[in-house]
Amino acid sequence: MAEAASVAAESLAGSRARAARTVLGQVVLPGEELLLPEQEDAEGPGGAVERPLSLNAGARSRVRVVCGPGLRRCGDRLLVTKCGRLRHKEPGSGSGGGVYWVDSQQKRYVPVKGDHVIGIVTAKSGDIFKVDVGGSEPASLSYLSFEGATKRNRPNVQVGDLIYGQFVVANKDMEPEMVCIDSCGRANGMGVIGQDGLLFKVTLGLIRKLLAPDCEIIQEVGKLYPLEIVFGMNGRIWVKAKTIQQTLILANILEACEHMTSDQRKQIFSRLAES
Amino acid sequence: MQRGLDSETKKQLEEEEKKIISEEHWSFIIEEQSFLLCEDLLYGRMSFRGFNPEVEKLMLQMNAKHKAEEVEDETVELDVSDEEMARRYETLVGTIGKKFARKRDHANYEEDENGDIKPIKARKMFLKPQD
């Protein structure tokens, strides 16, 4: 970490923009500018290198790059706005450039369109439910946004219920709106989350770590005993098992696994498996 | 009182717009705040060891779509087999035909002991008398 910090400090002091490709996986700090690959040739050492394609501007490669969370567009470059490690994903099917983003850690959730979240119904006013999702304002959820809901056939939702839904509108200018159906009108597991169980809060980075395709923690947890988990991208996890004790054990494991090494985790799981 | 902009400020604005447009030609950078594009995340609802069978079915569906694998085990048990289908169609023709038959033709649609419709007899048409 000390090395990474000194490298970052050097680059800030020198105020040279670094190439994004060289910084992948390293810590970046807010305020740094990153160059995209195609611009590295132009900004050669000393700046006196001839630009190879300067005569015909149209022949310059147009690559569509997506800048994800933690990055902003600044002219032709990427500006870092959060501290964390820079990541890159190659494009899967042809549309060039790929995605760059910063893997940062935070506890406060900001609503993002398309995210699946767990919300708590706080109020019911007319045809709209107000759902607390952990953001700056409660999201609104219309009673028609459930599968099979019509004006006569209203969904059975009370104040205090847990809802698993996704955002359809989420920007800094408007109140967030969520729904419990997808674009085809099917629920796909969204809607009111059942009775019992326990809801607790974790950091956003842990949720993404647990939902990664090759997460060992989830595989190991699944072997312990029958259980059900729902992950909300707003840092909320709901768990349910057959007895209260099992539910509490599960909640403690998930909260603690953020700061444990894989050895410590294996120890704990083996102890649990014995008992 | 002056409405609108000066010719000078107008020119400046136009120049700035042209600059922006020509810069954008070089590379398109799109801003997205969602992590869905960045990382392949699994579906958020999970159930293990049969605690909630519907959620387990959903898990298979959603994660299979995600990985673009083909679903190998199709549930054939719920589908109707071909023989069953042919049998139903056979009797169906009879029952729907009954609906549109005239009263005198109802005799043609008598039912067998098993409830299956008997094959239709030849209709009695007008026969021209032979000399």
Boltz contact constraints between the chains, C-beta under 6 A:
constraints:
  - contact:
      token1: [A, 60]
      token2: [B, 26]
      max_distance: 6.0
  - contact:
      token1: [A, 63]
      token2: [B, 27]
      max_distance: 6.0
  - contact:
      token1: [A, 64]
      token2: [B, 28]
      max_distance: 6.0
  - contact:
      token1: [A, 65]
      token2: [B, 29]
      max_distance: 6.0
  - contact:
      token1: [A, 66]
      token2: [B, 30]
      max_distance: 6.0
  - contact:
      token1: [A, 66]
      token2: [B, 32]
      max_distance: 6.0
  - contact:
      token1: [A, 67]
      token2: [B, 29]
      max_distance: 6.0
  - contact:
      token1: [A, 67]
      token2: [B, 31]
      max_distance: 6.0
  - contact:
      token1: [A, 68]
      token2: [B, 32]
      max_distance: 6.0
  - contact:
      token1: [A, 68]
      token2: [B, 38]
      max_distance: 6.0
  - contact:
      token1: [A, 69]
      token2: [B, 33]
      max_distance: 6.0
  - contact:
      token1: [A, 73]
      token2: [B, 29]
      max_distance: 6.0
  - contact:
      token1: [A, 73]
      token2: [B, 31]
      max_distance: 6.0
  - contact:
      token1: [A, 99]
      token2: [B, 37]
      max_distance: 6.0
  - contact:
      token1: [A, 99]
      token2: [B, 38]
      max_distance: 6.0
  - contact:
      token1: [A, 101]
      token2: [B, 38]
      max_distance: 6.0
  - contact:
      token1: [A, 112]
      token2: [B, 33]
      max_distance: 6.0
  - contact:
      token1: [A, 112]
      token2: [B, 34]
      max_distance: 6.0
  - contact:
      token1: [A, 114]
      token2: [B, 34]
      max_distance: 6.0
  - contact:
      token1: [A, 114]
      token2: [B, 36]
      max_distance: 6.0
  - contact:
      token1: [A, 116]
      token2: [B, 44]
      max_distance: 6.0
  - contact:
      token1: [A, 189]
      token2: [B, 45]
      max_distance: 6.0
  - contact:
      token1: [A, 189]
      token2: [B, 58]
      max_distance: 6.0
  - contact:
      token1: [A, 211]
      token2: [B, 41]
      max_distance: 6.0
  - contact:
      token1: [A, 211]
      token2: [B, 42]
      max_distance: 6.0
  - contact:
      token1: [A, 213]
      token2: [B, 40]
      max_distance: 6.0
  - contact:
      token1: [A, 222]
      token2: [B, 48]
      max_distance: 6.0
  - contact:
      token1: [A, 226]
      token2: [B, 49]
      max_distance: 6.0
  - contact:
      token1: [A, 226]
      token2: [B, 50]
      max_distance: 6.0
  - contact:
      token1: [A, 226]
      token2: [B, 51]
      max_distance: 6.0
  - contact:
      token1: [A, 227]
      token2: [B, 48]
      max_distance: 6.0
  - contact:
      token1: [A, 227]
      token2: [B, 51]
      max_distance: 6.0
  - contact:
      token1: [A, 228]
      token2: [B, 47]
      max_distance: 6.0
  - contact:
      token1: [A, 228]
      token2: [B, 51]
      max_distance: 6.0
  - contact:
      token1: [A, 228]
      token2: [B, 52]
      max_distance: 6.0
  - contact:
      token1: [A, 229]
      token2: [B, 46]
      max_distance: 6.0
  - contact:
      token1: [A, 230]
      token2: [B, 45]
      max_distance: 6.0
  - contact:
      token1: [A, 231]
      token2: [B, 44]
      max_distance: 6.0
